């Protein structure tokens, strides 16, 4: 979802308020695509780390079919359940996107950004979003098990040498384990010549991650404020999440759909999870999210154009618009969970009323 805040700058000519007035919209100019179902490292906060997905990756033939169905695309963001660079076809996908004058956004753990892979970078890879959760080797490697901090730093410096002007960004998963590292992460970004950092909340699809979640406290707020102060000093643009639930505008179902590895179409990357349904935790309260409601079709089997402005997408957009009329825009953790418990999830798309992302407490 950090990507959406970035992409908004690319579409200044579009009024987001005008978008929200309509149930229909133009075919998307940007899409999130799940490109691989395995990863080369084991992150403790990854909610999918214990799920046996099998080794599956997006092929060039499948990617060609996706782009054929989305003729207005300008950007592709490779993101999903695995590490995009672990897909052996990744640079074939990049080359094909280049042939269609489509720019690529890469969200990666950067451990595979070695000299060989960097030599294959095309100019159409315009933005790289790097996941770094601590500026300290020991803590980083304990959170992202199998990654080597020194190699990561070498890779990033090499990338900056090869592509000096590439839009390089850091995103950090906020957890109790790295709360004291936030200001130093900003300092690290500055030392690497990286001018954009995002702090994202952990996604709690199990009780273990719910225990990692940072809830409102004076200590947590102080850590964030120290990072914000340093970011201003260094000229680093810092995107940070509020600690308590706060409603924000959701326009992904108008602008940024998600294509799963098997071709299933979802209205955003946040709702795409495995298994189905999935259990979502927040501050000790869980919901069974009916993921099947949010499968809008399959890009390999159905007409994307018909799906995009079909009855399900239109109902979903109306549901979100209605939910955004709620007078209270900020809630305590207790108030938010009390309302979540009352949501009738058998009502189609009712989950959108209290989606953790839309209330700023996940991702």
N, C-alpha and C positions, 0 to 999 in steps of 0.2 A: 504494500500500500504506500510505502515511501515513494515508489515509482510514480504514483498518481500525482503527488504533490509536485514532482519534477515535471511531469508531462503537462500540467496545467499551464506552465510557462510557455509551452509550445503552441497552446491554443488560445492565446489572449484574445483573438478575434471572436471567440465564441463566448457568449454570456451563459454562465452556468445556471443563472436564474431562468433564462429563456429555455434552456434544455429541460429544466424541471417542469415546465408547463405542459410538456407533451408526453404522451405515452409511446409515441413513435420517435425514431431518430435515424439519422444517416448511418450508413454502414460504417463500422469502426475504422479509424485510422491507426489504431494501436491495439495489440492483442498480447496477452500473456499466454505462453505456450509451455506446457510440461514436456520436457525433452528427454528425460531419463528417469528410470525408477531405481537407481542405486547411487551410492555415494562412496567416496574414497576415504572418508573419515567418519567418526562416530561422535556426534555432539550430544552432550548429556541432556540438553534441553529440547532435542528433536523428538517430537511426539510420535514420529513414524519409525524411530530407530529399531524398535522391536517387532515391526510388522514385516513379514516375509513377502515382499512384493515380487521377487524374481528379477532377473537381469533383463530389462526391456528398455529399448531406446527408440526414439523417433528416427525413422529412416528418411532418406532424401525423397523417396517416392511419396511418402506420407506428407512430408512438408510441402512438396509441390502441390499436392491436392488441397492442402489447407490454404495456401496462397491463392490458388485458383478460385476458391470459394470466397475469398476476401479481397476483391480486386481494388479496393480503395486504401489498402494498408500503406502506411509510411514507416511504421516502427514495429518491430517484434521484440518482446522481452522474453528471453529464455529463463524460466523460473519453474519451480515445482517441487516434487518430492525428492529429487536427487541433485547431484552436482552436474550442471550442464557440460562442463569440460570432460566429464567422465564418459560422455557419449562419443564413441569412436567416429561418428558421422558429423560431429559438431561443425567442423570447418567446411564440410560439404554444404551444410545448411547455410552457413554464413556466406559462402561463395554464391549460392543460388539466390539468397536474399539480395546480394550485391547486384546480380544480373537483372533483378527486378527493381533496382534503385530503392531498396528498402533498408533502412538503418536498423542496427541491432543493438539492443541493450542487454548486457550480460550481468546477471546477479550470481556471484560465485564466492566460494570460500578461498579462492586464489591460490590454493596449494598446488594446483596444476598449471599455474601461469609460469611455466618454466621457459627456458630459452627456445626449445623446439616449438612449443605452442605459440609463443609470442612471435616467432618468425612467420607464423601463418596468419597473424592478425591482418584483417583487411581494413581499409579506411572506413568501411560502413559500420564497424564496431565503434560507435561514437560515445558510449557511456558504459563504464564498468562499476558495478556496485559491489564492494568488498565487505564480507562479514568478518568483523573483528570485535571481540567481546572484552578484551583486556589488553593493555599496553605492556603487561608484564608476562614474560615468557612462561613462568610456572603456572600462573592462573589461566592464561590463554590455552596452554596445552592440556590443562585439567578439564577445561570446558569443551574444547574441540579436540577430542582424543584421536590421536593418529596424525594430527597436524604438527608441523615444526615451525615455531615462531621465527627462528632465524632465517629459514628458507622463505617463509612468507615475506619478511622484510626485504630480502634480496629480490624476490620476484616483483614486488611493488616498485622498488627503485629501478629495476630493469625496465619495467613497463613505462615508467616516467621518462626514462632515457630514450626509449624507442618511439614512444608516442607522447611527446612533451605536453601537447595541448589536449590530450584526451580528457574527457569529463570523468574524473575518478572520484568516487564517493565511498564513504565508510558507513555501514549500518551496524548497530550494536543492539543486541538483545539485553534489555534491562533485567537483571536478576539480583537477588540478595548477594550472590557470589561476586558480583563486580560493581556493586554500588559505590565502593570507595575508589574505583578506578576511573570514574567518568571524566573528571577534570584532566587526568593524565591522558585519556584517550583523545581529548581535544588537542592537547599538546603534541601527541604523536601525529595526529593528522596534519597539524601545522608544520611539523618537522619534515613530513613527507611531501609537502606542497599540495595537500588535499584540502580543499576549501569548503567541503560539504560533509556534515556528519548527521546521522539520524539515530536517535535513541528510540527503540521500539519495545513494547511490552512483550514478555514471553507469552507464547500461545499455550494455554493450559488444556491439553486433551487428556490429561491424567492427573492424579493427585500429587505425584512427584513434582510436576511443573507448577501446580497450584501452590505448592510450598515455596517455590522459587520466586513467585510473583511479588513484586514490590507494591505494597499498599501504602496509602497515605500515612505519613509520619513526619515529624520534624526533622529527623535525621535524613530521610530520603529526600525531602524538599531541599535541605541544605546542600546535599551532594549535587543535586540538579542545578541549584543556583550557582554553586562554585564553577560548574562546567559552563553554564551560560555566561558568567562573567568573563571567564577566560576566552570563550569563543568570541565575544565582542572585542576583547583586547587584541586577539590574533586576526580578526577579520574572517573567522570561520562561520559559515552559515550553519546553525544548529537547529535541527528539527527535533523537538522533544515532546513527549506525550504528557498530558496531565496525569496526576496520580489517582485522582478520584474520577468517577464516570462523568463525562461531559459529551453531550450530543454533538456530532459533527455532520456535515453534509456528505451524503453518499451519491456519487454520480457514476460509479463503475458500470451499473447496468445500462447506462446511456453511452458510455465511452470505451470501456475497457473489459471486454469479456475474457474468459479463461477457457483455453482448449486443453483438455486432458490428453494424456498420452494415447488413450484408446479412441480419441476423437470426440468424447462427450463434451458438450458445451455447458458451461456454468456462467452465471452472471458476473462473477468476480473470483479472484484467486482465493479470497478468504474462505468462501463457502466450500471449496473443494478439499475434501479430506478423505482419508481411508481409515477404518472401514465405514460401511454404511449401515445404520446411522452411526454418528460418532458422539461420544460423550464429551461435553465441554464443561470445564470447571472454572469457577471464578469465586475466590475468597470462600472456599468451603462449600459452595452450592453448585450442583451439577444439573445439566440439561441433556436430554437425548435429542440431538438435532436431526430432524428428518431430511437427510441429505437428498434422498430420492426426489423430493419435491423440486429441488433446484437443478436437476438434470433437465436442460431445456431441449435437448435433441443431440444428434450426433453429426458432426461435420462430414463424415465419410458416408453417411447414409441419407441425410436429409438436406434440404435446401436451407443454407444459412440465412439467406435473405428472408425466407418465409418465417424462420424461427425468430430472427432478430426483432421483427415487428409483429410477431404472432401473439396469440392471446395470453400465453404465459408470461412473456417478457412485459407485455403491456400491463398485466395485473400486478406483476412485481413492482414495476415503476410506480403505479398508483399507490401500492401499499407503502412504499418508501416515502412518497410525497405526503401521504396522510400521517405517517408516523412522525415526520419532521414538523408537523403542526403542534406537537406536544408543547405546552406552555413552559414546562420546567425543562431547562436545558442542562442543569447540573444536579447531580444526586450524590448522596452519600453511598458508601459501599452497601450499607444495610438497606437503604431505600431501593437501590438498584436491584439487589437480589430479591427483595420482596416482590418487586414488579415482575422480574423474570419468572418467578414461581407461578405467577398468575397467567402467563401467556398460554393460550390454547394452541399448542403446536400442531394439532390436527387441522387447524385452519391454514389453508395454503399460504405460504410465505409469511406467516405470523412471526417467525423467528426474526425477520428483518426489523421488527419493532425494537428488539433489545439485543441486536447483534453486538458482540463484544467489540468488533472493530468500529462500528458506527458510534459506539459510546466511548471510544478512545482508550479502551483498557486491554486491547490485544493488537499486536502487530503495529 
